[in-house]
Amino acid sequence: MPTTKAQQRAVNKYMKENYDRVNLTLPKGQKDRVKARADAAGESVNAYIARAIEERMEREGEA
């Protein structure tokens, strides 16, 4: 069943209110490497990158 315009507006509103967006640019080929590692970890690419950033900030003393 296709998503209605009202449903899509609701999703867009929720995303805007609850998430920040970041545009990430990688060298050619690195996207495939990240996706393979995320798949191996059983995560989405977004979750994999977010966790990697969080772990690095924790190591560096950022809460």
Distance bins in CASP14 RR format, pairs under 12 A and 6 or more apart:
PFRMAT RR
TARGET T0000
AUTHOR 0000-0000-0000
RMODE 2
METHOD distances of the structure
MODEL  1
1 7 0 0 0 0 0 1 0 0 0 0 0
2 8 0 0 0 0 1 0 0 0 0 0 0
3 9 0 0 0 0 0 1 0 0 0 0 0
3 10 0 0 0 0 1 0 0 0 0 0 0
3 11 1 0 0 1 0 0 0 0 0 0 0
3 12 0 0 0 0 0 1 0 0 0 0 0
4 10 0 0 0 0 1 0 0 0 0 0 0
4 11 0 0 0 0 0 1 0 0 0 0 0
5 11 0 0 0 0 0 1 0 0 0 0 0
5 12 0 0 0 0 0 1 0 0 0 0 0
6 12 0 0 0 0 0 1 0 0 0 0 0
6 13 0 0 0 0 0 1 0 0 0 0 0
7 13 0 0 0 0 0 1 0 0 0 0 0
7 14 0 0 0 0 0 1 0 0 0 0 0
8 14 0 0 0 0 0 1 0 0 0 0 0
8 15 0 0 0 0 0 1 0 0 0 0 0
9 15 0 0 0 0 0 1 0 0 0 0 0
9 16 0 0 0 0 0 1 0 0 0 0 0
10 16 0 0 0 0 0 1 0 0 0 0 0
10 17 0 0 0 0 0 1 0 0 0 0 0
11 17 0 0 0 0 0 1 0 0 0 0 0
11 18 0 0 0 0 0 1 0 0 0 0 0
11 19 0 0 0 0 0 1 0 0 0 0 0
12 18 0 0 0 0 0 1 0 0 0 0 0
12 19 0 0 0 0 0 1 0 0 0 0 0
12 21 0 0 0 0 0 1 0 0 0 0 0
13 19 0 0 0 0 0 1 0 0 0 0 0
15 21 0 0 0 0 1 0 0 0 0 0 0
19 46 0 0 0 0 1 0 0 0 0 0 0
19 50 0 0 0 0 0 1 0 0 0 0 0
20 50 0 0 0 0 0 1 0 0 0 0 0
20 53 0 0 0 0 0 1 0 0 0 0 0
21 46 0 0 0 0 0 1 0 0 0 0 0
22 46 0 0 0 0 1 0 0 0 0 0 0
22 49 0 0 0 0 1 0 0 0 0 0 0
22 50 0 0 0 0 1 0 0 0 0 0 0
22 53 0 0 0 0 1 0 0 0 0 0 0
24 30 0 0 0 0 1 0 0 0 0 0 0
24 31 0 0 0 0 1 0 0 0 0 0 0
24 34 0 0 0 0 1 0 0 0 0 0 0
24 45 0 0 0 0 1 0 0 0 0 0 0
24 46 0 0 0 0 1 0 0 0 0 0 0
24 48 0 0 0 0 0 1 0 0 0 0 0
24 49 1 0 0 1 0 0 0 0 0 0 0
24 50 0 0 0 0 0 1 0 0 0 0 0
24 52 0 0 0 0 0 1 0 0 0 0 0
24 53 0 0 0 0 0 1 0 0 0 0 0
25 31 0 0 0 0 1 0 0 0 0 0 0
26 32 0 0 0 0 1 0 0 0 0 0 0
26 33 0 0 0 0 1 0 0 0 0 0 0
26 34 1 0 0 1 0 0 0 0 0 0 0
26 35 0 0 0 0 0 1 0 0 0 0 0
26 45 0 0 0 0 0 1 0 0 0 0 0
26 49 0 0 0 0 0 1 0 0 0 0 0
27 33 0 0 0 0 1 0 0 0 0 0 0
27 34 0 0 0 0 0 1 0 0 0 0 0
29 35 0 0 0 0 1 0 0 0 0 0 0
29 36 0 0 0 0 0 1 0 0 0 0 0
30 36 0 0 0 0 0 1 0 0 0 0 0
30 37 0 0 0 0 0 1 0 0 0 0 0
30 45 0 0 0 0 0 1 0 0 0 0 0
30 49 0 0 0 0 0 1 0 0 0 0 0
31 37 0 0 0 0 0 1 0 0 0 0 0
31 38 0 0 0 0 0 1 0 0 0 0 0
31 45 0 0 0 0 1 0 0 0 0 0 0
31 48 0 0 0 0 0 1 0 0 0 0 0
31 49 0 0 0 0 0 1 0 0 0 0 0
32 38 0 0 0 0 0 1 0 0 0 0 0
32 39 0 0 0 0 0 1 0 0 0 0 0
32 45 0 0 0 0 0 1 0 0 0 0 0
33 39 0 0 0 0 0 1 0 0 0 0 0
33 40 0 0 0 0 0 1 0 0 0 0 0
33 45 0 0 0 0 0 1 0 0 0 0 0
33 48 0 0 0 0 0 1 0 0 0 0 0
34 40 0 0 0 0 0 1 0 0 0 0 0
34 41 0 0 0 0 0 1 0 0 0 0 0
34 43 0 0 0 0 0 1 0 0 0 0 0
34 44 0 0 0 0 0 1 0 0 0 0 0
34 45 1 0 1 0 0 0 0 0 0 0 0
34 46 0 0 0 0 0 1 0 0 0 0 0
34 47 0 0 0 0 0 1 0 0 0 0 0
34 48 1 0 0 1 0 0 0 0 0 0 0
34 49 1 0 0 1 0 0 0 0 0 0 0
34 50 0 0 0 0 0 1 0 0 0 0 0
34 51 0 0 0 0 0 1 0 0 0 0 0
34 52 0 0 0 0 1 0 0 0 0 0 0
35 41 0 0 0 0 0 1 0 0 0 0 0
35 42 0 0 0 0 0 1 0 0 0 0 0
35 43 0 0 0 0 0 1 0 0 0 0 0
35 44 0 0 0 0 1 0 0 0 0 0 0
35 45 1 0 1 0 0 0 0 0 0 0 0
35 46 0 0 0 0 0 1 0 0 0 0 0
35 47 0 0 0 0 0 1 0 0 0 0 0
35 48 0 0 0 0 1 0 0 0 0 0 0
35 49 0 0 0 0 0 1 0 0 0 0 0
36 42 0 0 0 0 0 1 0 0 0 0 0
36 43 0 0 0 0 0 1 0 0 0 0 0
36 45 0 0 0 0 1 0 0 0 0 0 0
36 48 0 0 0 0 0 1 0 0 0 0 0
37 43 0 0 0 0 1 0 0 0 0 0 0
37 44 0 0 0 0 0 1 0 0 0 0 0
37 45 0 0 0 0 1 0 0 0 0 0 0
37 47 0 0 0 0 0 1 0 0 0 0 0
37 48 1 0 0 1 0 0 0 0 0 0 0
37 49 0 0 0 0 0 1 0 0 0 0 0
37 51 0 0 0 0 0 1 0 0 0 0 0
37 52 0 0 0 0 1 0 0 0 0 0 0
38 44 1 0 0 1 0 0 0 0 0 0 0
38 45 1 0 1 0 0 0 0 0 0 0 0
38 46 0 0 0 0 1 0 0 0 0 0 0
38 47 1 0 0 1 0 0 0 0 0 0 0
38 48 1 1 0 0 0 0 0 0 0 0 0
38 49 1 0 0 1 0 0 0 0 0 0 0
38 50 0 0 0 0 0 1 0 0 0 0 0
38 51 0 0 0 0 1 0 0 0 0 0 0
38 52 0 0 0 0 1 0 0 0 0 0 0
39 45 0 0 0 0 1 0 0 0 0 0 0
39 47 0 0 0 0 0 1 0 0 0 0 0
39 48 0 0 0 0 1 0 0 0 0 0 0
40 48 0 0 0 0 1 0 0 0 0 0 0
41 47 0 0 0 0 1 0 0 0 0 0 0
41 48 1 0 0 1 0 0 0 0 0 0 0
41 49 0 0 0 0 0 1 0 0 0 0 0
41 51 0 0 0 0 1 0 0 0 0 0 0
41 52 0 0 0 0 0 1 0 0 0 0 0
42 48 0 0 0 0 1 0 0 0 0 0 0
42 51 0 0 0 0 0 1 0 0 0 0 0
43 49 0 0 0 0 1 0 0 0 0 0 0
43 50 0 0 0 0 1 0 0 0 0 0 0
43 51 1 0 0 1 0 0 0 0 0 0 0
43 52 0 0 0 0 0 1 0 0 0 0 0
44 50 0 0 0 0 1 0 0 0 0 0 0
44 51 0 0 0 0 0 1 0 0 0 0 0
45 51 0 0 0 0 0 1 0 0 0 0 0
45 52 0 0 0 0 0 1 0 0 0 0 0
46 52 0 0 0 0 0 1 0 0 0 0 0
46 53 0 0 0 0 0 1 0 0 0 0 0
47 53 0 0 0 0 0 1 0 0 0 0 0
47 54 0 0 0 0 0 1 0 0 0 0 0
48 54 0 0 0 0 0 1 0 0 0 0 0
48 55 0 0 0 0 0 1 0 0 0 0 0
49 55 0 0 0 0 0 1 0 0 0 0 0
49 56 0 0 0 0 0 1 0 0 0 0 0
50 56 0 0 0 0 0 1 0 0 0 0 0
50 57 0 0 0 0 0 1 0 0 0 0 0
51 57 0 0 0 0 0 1 0 0 0 0 0
51 58 0 0 0 0 0 1 0 0 0 0 0
52 58 0 0 0 0 0 1 0 0 0 0 0
52 59 0 0 0 0 0 1 0 0 0 0 0
53 59 0 0 0 0 0 1 0 0 0 0 0
53 60 0 0 0 0 0 1 0 0 0 0 0
53 62 0 0 0 0 1 0 0 0 0 0 0
54 60 0 0 0 0 0 1 0 0 0 0 0
54 61 0 0 0 0 0 1 0 0 0 0 0
54 62 0 0 0 0 1 0 0 0 0 0 0
54 63 0 0 0 0 0 1 0 0 0 0 0
55 61 0 0 0 0 0 1 0 0 0 0 0
55 62 0 0 0 0 0 1 0 0 0 0 0
56 62 0 0 0 0 1 0 0 0 0 0 0
57 63 1 0 0 1 0 0 0 0 0 0 0
END
